[in-house]
Amino acid sequence: MDNFDFCNPVRVVFGKGMIARLSTLIPVSERVLLLYGGGSIRKNGVYDQVVNALQGHRVVEFGGVEANPHYETCMQAVELVRKEKLTFILAVGGGSVVDAAKFIAASVCFEGDPWAILSEGKAIEQALPIGAVITLAATGSEMNHRAVITRVSSGEKLNFASPKVYPQFAVLDPEVTYSLPLRQVANGVVDSFIHVIEQYLTYPVNAKVQDAFSEVLMTVIVEEGRKVLKDSNNYDIRANLMWAATNALNGWIGQGVPQDWSSHRIGYAMTAQFGLDHAQTLAVILPGVMTYMQKEKAEKIMRLGEVVFDITEGEPRERVLKSIEACESFFREMGIQTRLSDYGIRESDLDSLVSQVKQMDWHLGEHANIDDKVARDILMLRL
């Protein structure tokens, strides 16, 4: 196991009716930006719960955060925060809203062009405090210090990380996820699963706790993911998926182990250029990464197949291939297509899709051996 230094300060408030706790989680003295997405919270009752809990607080609303939050939209919110002299950001929605809140919180206090936080990795010295009410189990952004932002004008999608943008708290009520479209539910399941994969599917370093935790999370996500599409209003299923999604990316399973994240980085361009959902990009690319890197990842791929998909028979290479196919089949079972051609993406588009990898001089994967040429070869496997 590698050395690590880890602190996660996020307070989690989990369960039915917990949105009412906002009244005590945010001091009345704070001037709150209520940040949300397309307005679904007004239809499913979450908005009313939040507003009722914040009676007595000064609240200014900003809606319209996109499913992949746009830099341009975030900067409009930054202007509003500065104009109204707001002091606290409450993100109500899925991971995209939380990501936007993190970027807004940092940008308000940033000297210079905030895009430098993403494009140049500029350090964040200060950020407004953030809280989160989660309505979609997927990204785990509510309990980590990372965010991904898309700049529409340039077609770029980039991420940043800073301990300054950990939310102070996250409210997770599984009941508020009942009204989600099944497409979003499926996306959340696949997103959570691959978050675990990116931290697990590398090479062994004898990190038994992290490996065992990862294997349990993947098993739960697969089992409950298969159930939720047929029994969508089952509280226990929703609760297990919500908590699994949070644990998939709150940092715990990633301590002291090598990590990959190549599927995420390569997939950014597919979202920015073709508008694919984040989970759709991952479901396309991950099987390609696993196939291309099967020798380097063989031991972990076989262990994944054994523990999660009960693949125990055959020679090692056969088990590796069966395990890769089992992952891809699970994504299709969740209703998510797994080929570039399913989304109208052709070989002529590949150079554009890997241009960001080349431009940013990324060397991805646990061995830093995936450059733009290898990324293109991986995408070729997914046509």
C-alpha positions in Angstrom: 0.0 0.0 0.0 1.3 3.5 -0.9 1.6 6.3 1.6 -1.3 8.7 1.9 -2.5 11.7 3.9 -6.3 11.9 4.0 -9.0 14.1 5.5 -12.6 14.2 4.5 -14.5 16.9 6.5 -18.0 16.5 4.9 -20.8 16.0 7.3 -23.4 13.6 5.9 -27.1 13.9 7.0 -28.8 10.8 5.6 -32.4 9.6 5.5 -36.1 10.4 5.2 -37.1 14.0 5.9 -33.6 15.2 6.5 -33.9 18.3 4.2 -35.7 19.9 7.2 -32.3 19.9 9.0 -31.1 22.7 6.7 -32.6 25.2 9.2 -29.8 24.2 11.6 -27.1 23.3 9.2 -26.9 26.8 7.7 -26.6 29.7 10.2 -29.4 32.3 9.8 -26.6 35.0 9.4 -25.6 33.5 6.1 -26.9 35.0 2.8 -27.6 32.0 0.7 -27.4 31.3 -3.1 -29.9 28.5 -3.8 -28.4 26.9 -6.9 -30.3 24.3 -8.9 -30.6 22.8 -12.4 -33.5 22.7 -14.8 -36.3 23.1 -12.4 -37.3 19.5 -11.6 -37.0 20.3 -7.9 -40.1 22.5 -8.2 -42.1 19.5 -9.5 -40.9 16.8 -7.1 -41.4 18.7 -3.9 -37.7 19.2 -3.0 -37.9 23.0 -3.7 -40.7 23.4 -1.2 -38.9 21.4 1.4 -35.7 23.5 1.0 -37.6 26.8 1.1 -39.6 25.8 4.1 -36.4 24.8 5.9 -34.7 28.1 5.1 -37.5 30.4 6.4 -35.7 33.2 8.1 -32.7 33.0 5.9 -32.0 35.5 3.1 -32.1 33.4 -0.1 -31.4 34.3 -3.7 -32.1 31.7 -6.4 -30.2 30.8 -9.5 -31.5 28.0 -11.7 -30.5 26.6 -15.0 -27.3 24.7 -14.3 -26.7 22.3 -17.1 -26.3 18.5 -16.8 -22.6 19.2 -17.6 -22.2 22.6 -16.0 -21.1 25.4 -18.3 -18.4 27.8 -17.4 -20.5 30.6 -19.0 -23.5 29.8 -16.7 -21.3 29.5 -13.6 -19.9 33.0 -14.3 -23.4 34.5 -14.4 -23.9 33.0 -11.0 -20.6 34.5 -9.8 -21.8 37.9 -10.9 -25.0 37.4 -8.9 -23.2 36.3 -5.8 -21.0 39.4 -5.9 -23.8 41.7 -6.6 -26.0 40.4 -3.8 -23.0 39.9 -1.5 -24.0 36.3 -0.8 -22.0 34.3 1.7 -23.1 30.7 1.3 -23.9 28.4 -1.7 -26.5 25.7 -1.3 -26.5 23.2 -4.3 -29.8 21.4 -4.7 -29.6 18.7 -7.4 -27.2 16.1 -8.7 -23.5 16.2 -9.1 -23.5 18.8 -11.8 -25.1 21.3 -9.6 -22.6 20.5 -6.8 -19.7 20.8 -9.3 -21.0 24.2 -10.4 -21.3 25.3 -6.8 -17.7 24.4 -6.2 -16.5 26.4 -9.2 -18.7 29.4 -8.3 -17.5 29.3 -4.7 -13.9 29.4 -5.8 -14.4 31.9 -8.6 -16.1 34.5 -6.4 -12.9 34.7 -4.3 -10.4 34.2 -7.2 -8.2 37.1 -8.5 -8.0 36.9 -12.3 -9.8 34.8 -14.8 -11.3 31.8 -13.0 -10.8 29.6 -16.1 -7.2 29.4 -15.1 -8.3 27.2 -12.2 -9.2 24.6 -14.8 -6.9 25.3 -17.7 -3.7 26.0 -15.7 -4.4 24.3 -12.4 -4.2 27.6 -10.5 -4.4 27.1 -6.7 -7.6 28.1 -4.9 -6.7 30.1 -1.8 -10.2 30.8 -0.6 -13.8 29.7 -1.4 -17.3 30.4 -0.1 -18.8 27.7 2.1 -20.9 25.1 0.3 -23.7 22.8 1.3 -25.5 20.2 -0.8 -28.9 18.6 -1.0 -28.6 15.6 -3.4 -31.4 14.5 -5.7 -29.5 12.0 -7.9 -27.2 9.2 -6.7 -24.3 9.3 -9.2 -21.2 11.4 -9.0 -20.3 11.5 -5.3 -19.5 15.2 -5.7 -21.3 15.9 -2.5 -18.5 14.3 -0.4 -15.4 15.2 -2.4 -13.2 18.1 -3.4 -13.4 17.7 -7.2 -15.5 19.3 -10.0 -15.8 19.2 -13.8 -16.8 22.2 -15.9 -17.4 22.6 -19.6 -16.6 25.7 -21.6 -19.0 25.8 -24.4 -17.2 28.5 -26.4 -14.1 26.4 -26.8 -15.5 22.8 -26.5 -13.4 22.1 -23.5 -14.3 20.0 -20.5 -11.8 20.1 -17.6 -11.6 19.2 -13.9 -10.1 20.7 -10.8 -9.6 19.7 -7.2 -9.1 21.7 -4.0 -9.7 21.0 -0.3 -11.2 24.5 -0.2 -14.3 23.3 -2.0 -15.3 20.3 0.2 -19.0 20.9 1.0 -19.6 21.6 4.7 -22.5 19.1 4.6 -24.5 16.9 2.3 -28.1 16.0 2.8 -29.1 12.7 1.3 -32.7 11.6 1.3 -33.3 8.6 -0.9 -37.0 9.3 -1.3 -36.3 12.4 -3.4 -34.8 10.2 -6.1 -38.1 8.4 -6.7 -39.3 10.9 -9.4 -36.1 10.7 -11.5 -36.5 9.4 -15.1 -35.1 5.9 -15.4 -32.5 7.1 -17.8 -31.0 9.3 -15.1 -31.2 6.5 -12.6 -29.4 4.1 -15.0 -26.7 6.8 -15.7 -26.2 7.2 -11.9 -25.7 3.4 -11.5 -23.2 3.2 -14.3 -21.4 6.4 -13.2 -21.0 5.1 -9.6 -19.8 1.6 -10.8 -17.1 3.1 -13.0 -16.0 5.5 -10.3 -15.1 2.5 -8.3 -13.5 0.8 -11.3 -11.2 3.7 -12.0 -9.7 3.4 -8.5 -9.7 -0.4 -8.4 -8.9 -1.8 -11.8 -5.2 -1.1 -11.9 -2.6 -3.4 -10.3 -2.4 -4.9 -6.8 -0.5 -3.1 -4.0 -1.8 -5.3 -1.2 -4.3 -2.7 -0.1 -6.8 -5.2 1.3 -9.2 -2.8 2.9 -9.5 -0.6 -0.1 -9.9 -3.6 -2.5 -12.5 -5.3 -0.3 -14.4 -2.0 0.1 -14.3 -1.5 -3.7 -15.5 -5.0 -4.4 -18.4 -4.7 -2.0 -19.4 -1.3 -3.5 -19.3 -2.8 -7.1 -21.4 -5.8 -6.0 -24.0 -3.6 -4.3 -24.2 -1.3 -7.3 -24.7 -4.1 -9.7 -27.2 -6.0 -7.6 -29.3 -2.9 -6.7 -28.9 -1.4 -10.1 -30.6 -4.4 -11.7 -33.4 -4.1 -9.1 -34.0 -0.4 -9.3 -35.3 -0.4 -12.9 -38.0 -2.8 -11.9 -38.8 -1.6 -8.4 -38.0 2.1 -8.6 -39.8 3.2 -5.5 -38.2 0.8 -3.1 -36.6 2.8 -0.3 -34.0 0.3 0.6 -32.8 -0.1 -3.0 -32.6 3.7 -3.4 -30.8 4.1 0.0 -28.2 1.5 -0.9 -27.5 3.1 -4.3 -27.3 6.6 -2.9 -24.9 5.6 -0.2 -22.8 3.5 -2.6 -22.5 6.4 -5.0 -21.3 8.7 -2.3 -18.7 6.1 -1.0 -17.6 5.4 -4.6 -15.9 8.9 -4.9 -15.5 10.3 -1.4 -11.8 9.4 -1.4 -11.8 6.4 1.0 -11.3 3.6 -1.5 -8.7 5.6 -3.4 -6.2 6.1 -0.6 -2.8 4.3 -0.9 -3.7 2.7 -4.3 -2.8 3.5 -7.9 -5.7 5.0 -9.9 -6.6 5.2 -13.6 -9.2 7.8 -14.7 -8.4 7.5 -18.4 -12.0 6.6 -19.2 -13.1 9.8 -17.6 -10.5 12.0 -19.2 -11.0 10.6 -22.7 -14.8 10.8 -22.3 -14.7 14.6 -21.5 -14.5 15.4 -25.2 -17.4 13.1 -26.1 -19.6 15.2 -23.8 -18.3 18.5 -24.9 -18.4 17.8 -28.6 -21.3 15.4 -29.0 -23.5 16.1 -25.9 -23.4 12.6 -24.5 -24.3 12.0 -20.9 -21.2 11.5 -18.7 -22.2 7.9 -18.0 -22.7 7.1 -21.7 -19.2 8.1 -22.4 -17.8 5.9 -19.6 -19.9 2.9 -20.8 -18.4 3.3 -24.3 -14.7 3.9 -23.3 -14.2 1.6 -20.2 -14.5 -1.7 -22.1 -12.0 -0.3 -24.6 -9.5 0.6 -21.9 -9.9 -2.8 -20.3 -9.4 -4.6 -23.6 -6.4 -2.5 -24.6 -4.8 -2.7 -21.2 -5.8 -6.3 -20.4 -2.3 -7.6 -19.8 -1.5 -4.8 -17.4 -4.8 -5.1 -15.6 -5.3 -8.9 -15.9 -5.1 -9.8 -12.2 -7.6 -7.1 -11.1 -9.9 -7.8 -14.1 -10.1 -11.5 -13.1 -10.7 -10.6 -9.5 -13.5 -8.2 -10.6 -15.1 -11.0 -12.7 -14.9 -13.5 -9.9 -16.3 -11.3 -7.1 -18.9 -9.2 -9.0 -20.0 -11.4 -11.9 -19.2 -14.9 -10.6 -16.7 -15.7 -13.5 -14.5 -18.5 -12.1 -14.1 -21.0 -15.0 -11.6 -21.0 -17.8 -8.0 -20.0 -18.6 -6.8 -16.6 -17.4 -7.2 -14.9 -20.8 -10.7 -16.4 -21.2 -11.7 -15.1 -17.7 -10.3 -11.7 -18.6 -12.4 -11.4 -21.8 -15.5 -12.8 -20.1 -15.1 -10.2 -17.3 -14.8 -7.4 -19.8 -17.9 -8.6 -21.6 -19.8 -8.9 -18.3 -19.1 -5.2 -17.6 -20.3 -4.2 -21.0 -23.4 -6.4 -20.8 -24.3 -4.8 -17.4 -24.1 -1.4 -19.0 -26.5 -2.5 -21.8 -28.7 -4.2 -19.2 -29.0 -0.7 -17.6 -30.2 0.6 -21.0 -26.9 2.4 -21.9 -25.3 1.8 -25.3 -21.7 0.9 -25.4 -20.4 1.7 -28.9 -19.4 4.9 -30.5 -21.5 4.0 -33.6 -24.6 3.8 -31.3 -24.2 7.6 -31.0 -23.4 8.4 -34.6 -19.7 8.9 -33.9 -17.4 7.7 -36.7 -13.7 7.1 -37.3 -13.4 10.5 -38.9 -14.4 12.0 -35.5 -11.6 10.3 -33.5 -8.9 12.9 -34.0 -11.1 15.6 -32.7 -12.1 13.4 -29.7 -8.4 12.9 -28.6 -7.3 16.5 -29.4 -7.7 17.5 -25.8 -5.5 14.7 -24.6 -2.9 15.9 -27.0 -3.4 19.6 -26.3 -3.2 19.1 -22.5 -0.3 16.6 -23.0 -2.1 14.1 -20.8 -0.4 10.8 -20.1 -3.3 8.8 -18.6 -3.8 5.6 -16.7 -2.0 4.1 -13.7 1.2 3.8 -15.7 0.8 7.2 -17.5 1.2 5.4 -20.8 -2.0 6.5 -22.5 -1.3 9.5 -24.7 -3.4 10.8 -27.6 -2.3 8.0 -30.0 -3.1 5.3 -27.5 -6.4 7.0 -26.7 -7.3 7.0 -30.4 -6.5 3.2 -30.6 -8.7 2.6 -27.6 -11.6 4.5 -29.3 -11.0 2.5 -32.5 -11.9 -0.6 -30.5 -15.3 1.0 -29.6 -16.5 1.9 -33.1 
